[in-house]
Amino acid sequence: MEVRSTDVEYLYLFVAFLNLSLRSYLTNSISTLERFPISFKTQFSGGCFRHIVLGLYCNGYFGAVGISRREDLMYKPLHYRTLSDLLMDFQEAYTRCWHTLRKVKIGPFVSHDPHSVEQIDWKHSVLDVQELSAEGLRRELERHSREMRLRITKGPPSPPKERKRDITSSPQRGQSSPQRRERQDRR
């Protein structure tokens, strides 16, 4: 049986996806730790390579965990103040491996609900590193991280409150004041 390079690449991406899912599951109980996918596309010796890591955000610091043969591409501790600092460190690590970073794809935060059927948005921000200047890349990364942090502070929408009929919401009307009568539906 002949094995094509695209088959090996898809197998690697599938294993990386399973590892990302496992890391998300294992960190699910840490409510202060926000997780988001980061995908890299690099070029080396004429071939394209892809790498997926789980980005982390906690208490104002960014970091990442992933699987790689190289330690500097596998684990980034939570000490980067900005998302652009984290990704610049990844870019330097790829340069040390003689890889050229081509594209970076960043998704929004992953839900902490273990029963969520929400799909992971892998391509929320797609950044072509070759076309953007260093300042343009930093600006786009800061815009994306600002959007992500706003989602944390906003939180999920609150469920609507049910109004009680016997308690008035007006502070001027006391309990002894007459209540409005409910109208019956006209046919």
N, CA, C and O of each residue as an XYZ file, in Angstrom:
748
protein
N       0.840     -1.178      0.000
C       0.000      0.000      0.000
C       0.885      1.240      0.000
O       1.834      1.346      0.777
N       0.559      2.164     -0.875
C       1.339      3.389     -1.000
C       0.788      4.458     -0.052
O      -0.421      4.682      0.006
N       1.663      5.099      0.672
C       1.264      6.170      1.591
C       1.711      7.497      0.989
O       2.897      7.711      0.736
N       0.745      8.381      0.766
C       1.057      9.691      0.200
C       1.387     10.668      1.319
O       0.983     10.479      2.467
N       2.118     11.701      0.973
C       2.495     12.700      1.989
C       1.267     13.443      2.507
O       1.242     13.859      3.665
N       0.239     13.617      1.656
C      -0.979     14.297      2.132
C      -1.706     13.442      3.159
O      -2.311     13.972      4.091
N      -1.651     12.106      2.997
C      -2.273     11.218      3.986
C      -1.581     11.349      5.334
O      -2.237     11.390      6.375
N      -0.264     11.414      5.310
C       0.501     11.560      6.548
C       0.197     12.909      7.191
O       0.068     13.008      8.411
N       0.084     13.950      6.359
C      -0.215     15.282      6.894
C      -1.600     15.310      7.541
O      -1.766     15.873      8.623
N      -2.591     14.707      6.886
C      -3.939     14.662      7.468
C      -3.958     13.828      8.749
O      -4.659     14.170      9.702
N      -3.202     12.753      8.775
C      -3.117     11.936      9.981
C      -2.495     12.741     11.119
O      -2.961     12.685     12.257
N      -1.439     13.490     10.804
C      -0.802     14.318     11.822
C      -1.778     15.374     12.348
O      -1.850     15.605     13.555
N      -2.531     16.018     11.444
C      -3.511     17.027     11.875
C      -4.608     16.399     12.726
O      -5.081     17.015     13.681
N      -5.015     15.178     12.389
C      -6.038     14.489     13.176
C      -5.525     14.192     14.585
O      -6.238     14.400     15.567
N      -4.291     13.708     14.679
C      -3.696     13.430     15.991
C      -3.539     14.730     16.776
O      -3.792     14.763     17.981
N      -3.123     15.797     16.099
C      -2.984     17.093     16.774
C      -4.340     17.585     17.270
O      -4.434     18.147     18.361
N      -5.396     17.376     16.473
C      -6.743     17.764     16.899
C      -7.168     16.968     18.133
O      -7.733     17.530     19.071
N      -6.895     15.656     18.134
C      -7.237     14.846     19.305
C      -6.477     15.318     20.539
O      -7.035     15.375     21.635
N      -5.208     15.654     20.357
C      -4.421     16.151     21.487
C      -4.949     17.491     21.979
O      -4.981     17.739     23.184
N      -5.367     18.362     21.052
C      -5.948     19.645     21.440
C      -7.242     19.419     22.210
O      -7.503     20.086     23.211
N      -8.051     18.476     21.737
C      -9.304     18.165     22.432
C      -9.031     17.612     23.825
O      -9.725     17.960     24.780
N      -8.034     16.760     23.943
C      -7.685     16.195     25.249
C      -7.179     17.284     26.193
O      -7.557     17.312     27.365
N      -6.328     18.178     25.692
C      -5.836     19.271     26.539
C      -6.983     20.174     26.970
O      -7.016     20.636     28.110
N      -7.926     20.428     26.062
C      -9.094     21.248     26.414
C      -9.909     20.562     27.495
O     -10.365     21.206     28.439
N     -10.090     19.265     27.359
C     -10.868     18.510     28.344
C     -10.177     18.520     29.709
O     -10.829     18.700     30.738
N      -8.860     18.328     29.713
C      -8.129     18.264     30.981
C      -8.063     19.612     31.694
O      -7.949     19.658     32.919
N      -8.133     20.710     30.941
C      -8.089     22.038     31.562
C      -9.478     22.630     31.753
O      -9.607     23.783     32.166
N     -10.507     21.864     31.462
C     -11.880     22.373     31.504
C     -12.304     22.820     32.896
O     -13.072     23.774     33.021
N     -11.830     22.162     33.933
C     -12.274     22.480     35.291
C     -11.609     23.738     35.854
O     -12.017     24.222     36.910
N     -10.606     24.268     35.181
C      -9.937     25.486     35.650
C     -10.670     26.678     35.039
O     -10.379     27.084     33.914
N     -11.615     27.231     35.783
C     -12.492     28.260     35.214
C     -11.768     29.572     34.928
O     -12.217     30.331     34.069
N     -10.679     29.865     35.607
C      -9.957     31.115     35.351
C      -9.013     31.010     34.161
O      -8.466     32.019     33.717
N      -8.815     29.811     33.643
C      -7.924     29.585     32.508
C      -8.751     29.539     31.228
O      -9.560     28.632     31.033
N      -8.544     30.518     30.364
C      -9.240     30.543     29.075
C      -8.349     29.880     28.040
O      -7.134     30.080     28.035
N      -8.962     29.083     27.156
C      -8.220     28.319     26.152
C      -8.694     28.714     24.761
O      -9.878     28.987     24.566
N      -7.788     28.747     23.798
C      -8.138     29.070     22.417
C      -7.150     28.376     21.478
O      -5.984     28.200     21.832
N      -7.605     27.980     20.280
C      -6.710     27.280     19.350
C      -5.817     28.254     18.572
O      -6.242     29.342     18.183
N      -4.585     27.835     18.361
C      -3.644     28.568     17.510
C      -3.077     27.561     16.514
O      -2.605     26.493     16.902
N      -3.126     27.904     15.244
C      -2.621     27.024     14.197
C      -1.542     27.770     13.409
O      -1.722     28.930     13.040
N      -0.427     27.096     13.158
C       0.681     27.690     12.420
C       0.882     26.928     11.118
O       0.735     25.706     11.070
N       1.218     27.664     10.063
C       1.620     27.043      8.804
C       3.018     27.567      8.499
O       3.230     28.774      8.385
N       3.971     26.639      8.370
C       5.356     27.028      8.113
C       5.850     26.369      6.839
O       5.227     25.448      6.312
N       6.985     26.862      6.356
C       7.593     26.283      5.170
C       9.053     25.981      5.474
O       9.769     26.784      6.071
N       9.468     24.790      5.041
C      10.855     24.377      5.228
C      11.251     23.483      4.067
O      10.585     22.487      3.788
N      12.311     23.831      3.406
C      12.867     23.001      2.347
C      11.823     22.657      1.282
O      11.778     21.529      0.791
N      10.996     23.626      0.933
C       9.994     23.435     -0.109
C       8.694     22.800      0.338
O       7.734     22.783     -0.432
N       8.623     22.280      1.548
C       7.392     21.650      2.041
C       6.676     22.534      3.049
O       7.294     23.352      3.730
N       5.354     22.355      3.133
C       4.547     23.098      4.106
C       4.249     22.201      5.302
O       3.952     21.016      5.147
N       4.331     22.773      6.477
C       4.084     22.037      7.712
C       3.074     22.805      8.547
O       3.039     24.035      8.530
N       2.249     22.057      9.283
C       1.240     22.674     10.143
C       1.445     22.214     11.584
O       1.885     21.094     11.844
N       1.115     23.110     12.509
C       1.299     22.835     13.929
C       0.144     23.485     14.678
O      -0.188     24.643     14.427
N      -0.464     22.752     15.586
C      -1.588     23.256     16.372
C      -1.195     23.243     17.840
O      -0.665     22.251     18.341
N      -1.458     24.351     18.529
C      -1.241     24.417     19.972
C      -2.503     24.973     20.625
O      -3.354     25.567     19.963
N      -2.602     24.770     21.911
C      -3.709     25.321     22.685
C      -3.194     26.576     23.376
O      -2.361     26.499     24.279
N      -3.696     27.734     22.946
C      -3.320     28.991     23.578
C      -4.004     29.114     24.924
O      -5.130     28.648     25.100
N      -3.328     29.739     25.873
C      -3.856     29.888     27.229
C      -3.843     31.358     27.620
O      -2.945     32.107     27.234
N      -4.857     31.767     28.398
C      -4.919     33.130     28.927
C      -5.428     33.049     30.355
O      -6.497     32.495     30.611
N      -4.657     33.604     31.284
C      -5.051     33.567     32.692
C      -4.463     34.774     33.414
O      -3.258     35.018     33.355
N      -5.317     35.519     34.089
C      -4.901     36.669     34.908
C      -4.023     37.659     34.148
O      -3.057     38.188     34.699
N      -4.357     37.908     32.883
C      -3.625     38.902     32.101
C      -2.378     38.400     31.413
O      -1.641     39.199     30.833
N      -2.112     37.097     31.454
C      -0.918     36.531     30.829
C      -1.299     35.458     29.819
O      -2.268     34.721     30.003
N      -0.506     35.386     28.736
C      -0.708     34.388     27.692
C       0.370     33.318     27.779
O       1.475     33.567     28.261
N       0.030     32.119     27.304
C       0.954     31.003     27.223
C       0.389     29.997     26.231
O      -0.614     30.281     25.575
N       1.011     28.825     26.107
C       0.523     27.804     25.178
C       1.069     26.438     25.565
O       2.144     26.325     26.154
N       0.306     25.401     25.223
C       0.765     24.022     25.351
C       0.488     23.318     24.033
O      -0.511     23.593     23.368
N       1.373     22.416     23.666
C       1.217     21.686     22.422
C       2.119     20.474     22.422
O       2.761     20.156     23.423
N       2.160     19.805     21.294
C       3.021     18.635     21.144
C       3.986     18.914     20.002
O       3.574     19.267     18.897
N       5.263     18.753     20.280
C       6.291     18.960     19.278
C       7.546     18.220     19.720
O       7.716     17.926     20.903
N       8.416     17.923     18.773
C       9.700     17.321     19.133
C      10.637     18.363     19.720
O      11.599     18.029     20.411
N      10.352     19.612     19.444
C      11.182     20.705     19.953
C      10.498     21.349     21.150
O       9.323     21.711     21.089
N      11.240     21.485     22.224
C      10.664     21.990     23.470
C      10.162     23.425     23.336
O       9.148     23.784     23.935
N      10.868     24.256     22.549
C      10.449     25.649     22.433
C       9.213     25.832     21.552
O       8.675     26.936     21.479
N       8.754     24.775     20.883
C       7.493     24.819     20.136
C       6.380     24.080     20.864
O       5.239     24.061     20.402
N       6.701     23.476     21.993
C       5.744     22.632     22.699
C       5.092     23.352     23.872
O       3.889     23.203     24.086
N       5.839     24.113     24.622
C       5.323     24.687     25.857
C       5.795     26.125     26.004
O       6.987     26.414     25.899
N       4.859     27.012     26.245
C       5.160     28.417     26.531
C       4.473     28.756     27.846
O       3.243     28.742     27.909
N       5.227     29.059     28.895
C       4.603     29.347     30.197
C       3.760     30.622     30.152
O       3.901     31.443     29.246
N       2.898     30.769     31.127
C       2.000     31.929     31.209
C       2.760     33.154     31.724
O       2.560     33.580     32.862
N       3.624     33.713     30.890
C       4.308     34.939     31.308
C       4.375     35.991     30.206
O       5.098     36.977     30.348
N       3.640     35.807     29.115
C       3.621     36.779     28.024
C       2.481     37.767     28.268
O       1.329     37.361     28.416
N       2.798     39.057     28.310
C       1.783     40.077     28.601
C       0.802     40.257     27.445
O      -0.360     40.592     27.671
N       1.254     40.038     26.213
C       0.370     40.219     25.057
C       0.411     38.979     24.175
O       1.346     38.180     24.227
N      -0.626     38.849     23.371
C      -0.692     37.747     22.412
C       0.404     37.897     21.364
O       0.965     36.901     20.909
N       0.713     39.123     20.981
C       1.770     39.324     19.986
C       3.137     38.904     20.537
O       3.961     38.381     19.788
N       3.392     39.123     21.829
C       4.655     38.652     22.424
C       4.759     37.131     22.348
O       5.820     36.589     22.039
N       3.650     36.448     22.631
C       3.625     34.983     22.562
C       3.915     34.501     21.145
O       4.737     33.607     20.944
N       3.236     35.096     20.160
C       3.415     34.632     18.787
C       4.769     35.036     18.214
O       5.309     34.331     17.361
N       5.321     36.143     18.662
C       6.677     36.503     18.228
C       7.695     35.492     18.767
O       8.679     35.180     18.096
N       7.457     34.987     19.968
C       8.336     33.953     20.520
C       8.225     32.666     19.699
O       9.229     32.000     19.449
N       6.997     32.314     19.279
C       6.828     31.151     18.401
C       7.558     31.386     17.079
O       8.217     30.481     16.566
N       7.445     32.593     16.527
C       8.097     32.888     15.255
C       9.616     32.756     15.383
O      10.266     32.224     14.483
N      10.181     33.229     16.479
C      11.625     33.080     16.708
C      12.011     31.609     16.858
O      13.065     31.191     16.380
N      11.159     30.824     17.520
C      11.439     29.391     17.678
C      11.416     28.682     16.325
O      12.247     27.812     16.063
N      10.463     29.054     15.462
C      10.431     28.460     14.117
C      11.670     28.870     13.320
O      12.215     28.060     12.569
N      12.113     30.099     13.473
C      13.306     30.564     12.767
C      14.534     29.770     13.202
O      15.390     29.452     12.377
N      14.626     29.448     14.488
C      15.750     28.634     14.972
C      15.726     27.225     14.376
O      16.760     26.561     14.310
N      14.540     26.767     13.941
C      14.406     25.437     13.306
C      14.494     25.541     11.786
O      14.231     24.561     11.089
N      14.859     26.708     11.261
C      14.952     26.974      9.831
C      13.607     26.894      9.116
O      13.558     26.626      7.915
N      12.519     27.125      9.845
C      11.189     27.188      9.244
C      10.812     28.652      9.051
O      11.182     29.510      9.852
N      10.076     28.923      7.986
C       9.550     30.263      7.738
C       8.067     30.246      8.058
O       7.315     29.459      7.483
N       7.643     31.102      8.966
C       6.234     31.169      9.352
C       5.447     31.853      8.240
O       5.760     32.979      7.854
N       4.418     31.166      7.724
C       3.605     31.696      6.627
C       2.273     32.253      7.120
O       1.927     33.397      6.824
N       1.526     31.444      7.873
C       0.196     31.863      8.335
C      -0.009     31.476      9.786
O       0.547     30.493     10.277
N      -0.824     32.277     10.457
C      -1.244     31.988     11.822
C      -2.762     32.106     11.846
O      -3.324     33.099     11.383
N      -3.419     31.090     12.389
C      -4.876     31.115     12.547
C      -5.176     31.027     14.035
O      -4.675     30.145     14.732
N      -6.003     31.954     14.513
C      -6.329     32.010     15.934
C      -7.838     31.958     16.082
O      -8.567     32.670     15.391
N      -8.297     31.114     16.986
C      -9.725     31.010     17.259
C     -10.091     31.733     18.540
O      -9.211     32.130     19.304
N     -11.382     31.908     18.782
C     -11.826     32.520     20.036
C     -11.732     31.518     21.185
O     -11.384     30.356     20.975
N     -12.042     31.970     22.391
C     -11.982     31.096     23.553
C     -12.922     29.913     23.397
O     -14.009     30.040     22.833
N     -12.494     28.761     23.901
C     -13.275     27.528     23.861
C     -14.145     27.475     25.117
O     -13.706     27.860     26.200
N     -15.362     27.002     24.966
C     -16.312     26.936     26.074
C     -15.825     26.001     27.178
O     -15.143     25.011     26.912
N     -16.182     26.328     28.420
C     -15.860     25.464     29.562
C     -16.949     24.426     29.809
O     -16.799     23.569     30.679
N     -18.031     24.494     29.062
C     -19.132     23.551     29.233
C     -18.736     22.207     28.621
O     -18.540     22.125     27.409
N     -18.612     21.145     29.437
C     -18.189     19.852     28.886
C     -19.236     19.221     27.971
O     -18.915     18.313     27.204
N     -20.468     19.684     28.042
C     -21.535     19.118     27.218
C     -21.877     20.015     26.032
O     -22.877     19.795     25.349
N     -21.055     21.010     25.793
C     -21.314     21.950     24.713
C     -21.174     21.253     23.359
O     -20.266     20.448     23.153
N     -22.078     21.572     22.453
C     -21.999     21.049     21.094
C     -21.477     22.135     20.150
O     -21.511     21.992     18.928
N     -21.004     23.203     20.743
C     -20.463     24.319     19.989
C     -19.195     23.882     19.264
O     -18.314     23.270     19.868
N     -19.099     24.192     17.978
C     -17.912     23.824     17.211
C     -16.782     24.805     17.494
O     -17.015     25.984     17.758
N     -15.567     24.303     17.435
C     -14.400     25.158     17.639
C     -14.172     25.965     16.369
O     -14.077     25.407     15.276
N     -14.086     27.281     16.522
C     -13.830     28.173     15.395
C     -12.318     28.281     15.220
O     -11.654     29.029     15.938
N     -11.786     27.537     14.270
C     -10.343     27.480     14.066
C      -9.816     28.703     13.331
O      -8.647     29.058     13.479
N     -10.665     29.350     12.541
C     -10.197     30.407     11.646
C     -10.849     31.749     11.944
O     -11.227     32.467     11.019
N     -10.985     32.098     13.212
C     -11.591     33.382     13.556
C     -10.740     34.528     13.011
O     -11.270     35.475     12.431
N      -9.445     34.445     13.195
C      -8.503     35.416     12.628
C      -7.439     34.653     11.859
O      -6.725     33.825     12.424
N      -7.339     34.936     10.568
C      -6.314     34.320      9.726
C      -5.331     35.419      9.352
O      -5.698     36.395      8.697
N      -4.088     35.257      9.770
C      -3.070     36.282      9.549
C      -1.986     35.742      8.632
O      -1.323     34.755      8.952
N      -1.811     36.395      7.489
C      -0.753     36.023      6.557
C       0.508     36.779      6.973
O       0.638     37.977      6.720
N       1.411     36.082      7.600
C       2.600     36.703      8.181
C       3.483     37.312      7.097
O       4.151     38.316      7.342
N       3.496     36.722      5.905
C       4.339     37.223      4.822
C       3.852     38.567      4.291
O       4.662     39.397      3.879
N       2.535     38.790      4.297
C       1.980     40.031      3.753
C       1.947     41.165      4.768
O       1.992     42.334      4.384
N       1.868     40.845      6.053
C       1.779     41.878      7.082
C       3.165     42.305      7.548
O       4.076     41.484      7.658
N       3.310     43.587      7.818
C       4.553     44.053      8.441
C       4.536     43.631      9.907
O       3.509     43.180     10.415
N       5.658     43.775     10.575
C       5.719     43.403     11.998
C       4.727     44.237     12.804
O       4.068     43.721     13.706
N       4.622     45.528     12.479
C       3.680     46.404     13.185
C       2.231     46.036     12.844
O       1.366     46.056     13.719
N       1.965     45.701     11.582
C       0.616     45.291     11.182
C       0.206     43.990     11.852
O      -0.945     43.835     12.260
N       1.140     43.057     11.966
C       0.868     41.791     12.642
C       0.571     42.031     14.118
O      -0.369     41.455     14.666
N       1.370     42.882     14.764
C       1.146     43.199     16.174
C      -0.221     43.853     16.377
O      -0.934     43.538     17.330
N      -0.578     44.763     15.475
C      -1.872     45.449     15.574
C      -3.039     44.463     15.440
O      -4.002     44.537     16.203
N      -2.954     43.544     14.476
C      -4.020     42.550     14.284
C      -4.125     41.612     15.483
O      -5.227     41.258     15.900
N      -2.992     41.214     16.034
C      -3.007     40.333     17.205
C      -3.594     41.046     18.421
O      -4.335     40.439     19.195
N      -3.275     42.314     18.595
C      -3.836     43.068     19.721
C      -5.340     43.258     19.550
O      -6.089     43.208     20.526
N      -5.785     43.475     18.308
C      -7.226     43.599     18.053
C      -7.936     42.297     18.412
O      -8.988     42.315     19.050
N      -7.360     41.173     18.004
C      -7.971     39.876     18.300
C      -7.984     39.606     19.806
O      -8.993     39.144     20.338
N      -6.887     39.884     20.493
C      -6.854     39.619     21.939
C      -7.795     40.558     22.689
O      -8.360     40.170     23.711
N      -7.972     41.781     22.204
C      -8.926     42.702     22.827
C     -10.349     42.160     22.683
O     -11.135     42.208     23.629
N     -10.679     41.642     21.492
C     -12.004     41.033     21.281
C     -12.212     39.852     22.225
O     -13.294     39.686     22.788
N     -11.177     39.035     22.397
C     -11.305     37.867     23.276
C     -11.496     38.297     24.724
O     -12.329     37.731     25.432
N     -10.736     39.291     25.172
C     -10.873     39.749     26.562
C     -12.237     40.379     26.808
O     -12.786     40.255     27.903
N     -12.791     41.053     25.805
C     -14.133     41.630     25.953
C     -15.175     40.541     26.142
O     -16.145     40.729     26.876
N     -14.986     39.420     25.494
C     -15.929     38.307     25.664
C     -15.871     37.743     27.073
O     -16.876     37.248     27.584
N     -14.694     37.811     27.715
C     -14.579     37.336     29.098
C     -15.354     38.260     30.017
O     -16.126     37.798     30.857
N     -15.153     39.581     29.864
C     -15.792     40.520     30.783
C     -17.294     40.567     30.575
O     -18.048     40.733     31.533
N     -17.735     40.425     29.331
C     -19.177     40.414     29.084
C     -19.806     39.152     29.634
O     -20.848     39.209     30.288
N     -19.199     38.039     29.382
C     -19.746     36.763     29.833
C     -20.945     36.363     28.996
O     -21.350     37.094     28.092
N     -21.511     35.208     29.296
C     -22.675     34.759     28.541
C     -23.887     35.604     28.911
O     -23.951     36.143     30.016
N     -24.847     35.724     28.002
C     -26.036     36.521     28.313
C     -26.830     35.896     29.451
O     -26.944     34.674     29.545
N     -27.372     36.742     30.305
C     -28.163     36.267     31.441
C     -29.531     35.810     30.968
O     -30.078     36.371     30.019
N     -30.095     34.791     31.623
C     -31.445     34.377     31.248
C     -32.437     35.451     31.690
O     -32.200     36.134     32.687
N     -33.543     35.608     30.963
C     -34.518     36.639     31.344
C     -35.152     36.304     32.689
O     -35.423     35.143     32.996
N     -35.383     37.346     33.482
C     -35.984     37.146     34.797
C     -37.500     37.106     34.656
O     -38.088     37.820     33.844
N     -38.110     36.262     35.460
C     -39.569     36.210     35.471
C     -40.070     37.276     36.429
O     -39.567     37.411     37.545
N     -41.060     38.027     35.986
C     -41.610     39.088     36.819
C     -42.693     38.518     37.716
O     -43.519     37.713     37.286
N     -42.675     38.940     38.949
C     -43.710     38.519     39.890
C     -44.850     39.519     39.810
O     -44.618     40.727     39.774
N     -46.063     39.029     39.783
C     -47.233     39.886     39.606
C     -47.621     40.631     40.883
O     -48.154     41.738     40.803
N     -47.370     40.061     42.034
C     -47.852     40.679     43.261
C     -46.898     41.725     43.829
O     -47.264     42.433     44.767
N     -45.709     41.840     43.298
C     -44.754     42.820     43.797
C     -44.571     43.892     42.735
O     -44.340     43.583     41.566
N     -44.672     45.142     43.140
C     -44.532     46.237     42.189
C     -43.066     46.594     42.036
O     -42.268     46.444     42.961
N     -42.733     47.070     40.849
C     -41.360     47.490     40.613
C     -41.201     48.980     40.838
O     -40.079     49.485     40.868
N     -42.312     49.696     40.997
C     -42.255     51.129     41.201
C     -42.011     51.443     42.672
O     -42.740     50.949     43.531
N     -41.002     52.252     42.980
C     -40.747     52.578     44.382
C     -41.776     53.557     44.954
O     -41.914     53.657     46.174
N     -42.509     54.288     44.082
C     -43.473     55.260     44.585
C     -44.779     54.609     45.008
O     -45.486     55.141     45.864
N     -45.102     53.488     44.432
C     -46.371     52.845     44.743
C     -46.153     51.869     45.885
O     -45.372     50.927     45.753
N     -46.806     52.071     46.959
C     -46.692     51.174     48.102
C     -47.608     49.980     47.951
O     -48.362     49.891     46.982
N     -47.551     49.070     48.892
C     -48.389     47.882     48.837
C     -49.859     48.232     49.017
O     -50.726     47.489     48.557
N     -50.160     49.355     49.681
C     -51.560     49.720     49.878
C     -52.154     50.377     48.639
O     -53.373     50.522     48.548
N     -51.317     50.779     47.682
C     -51.820     51.389     46.454
C     -52.514     50.347     45.606
O     -52.148     49.171     45.627
N     -53.522     50.780     44.855
C     -54.229     49.811     44.001
C     -53.327     49.314     42.871
O     -52.560     50.078     42.285
N     -53.435     48.053     42.588
C     -52.663     47.435     41.519
C     -53.433     47.545     40.211
O     -54.661     47.628     40.210
N     -52.717     47.546     39.115
C     -53.383     47.521     37.813
C     -53.996     46.159     37.605
O     -53.442     45.127     37.984
N     -55.130     46.192     37.003
C     -55.777     44.919     36.700
C     -55.302     44.431     35.343
O     -55.098     45.212     34.413
N     -55.134     43.130     35.256
C     -54.710     42.558     33.982
C     -55.888     42.551     33.036
O     -57.002     42.198     33.422
N     -55.647     42.937     31.804
C     -56.697     42.937     30.790
C     -56.877     41.523     30.261
O     -55.917     40.774     30.074
N     -58.106     41.194     30.033
C     -58.377     39.902     29.416
C     -58.217     40.058     27.917
O     -58.505     41.110     27.346
N     -57.758     39.002     27.303
C     -57.550     39.042     25.860
C     -58.868     39.260     25.145
O     -59.865     38.596     25.429
N     -58.860     40.207     24.207
C     -60.049     40.462     23.389
C     -60.032     39.508     22.211
O     -58.996     39.241     21.603
N     -61.220     39.007     21.916
C     -61.297     38.059     20.795
C     -61.707     38.722     19.538
O     -61.820     38.066     18.502
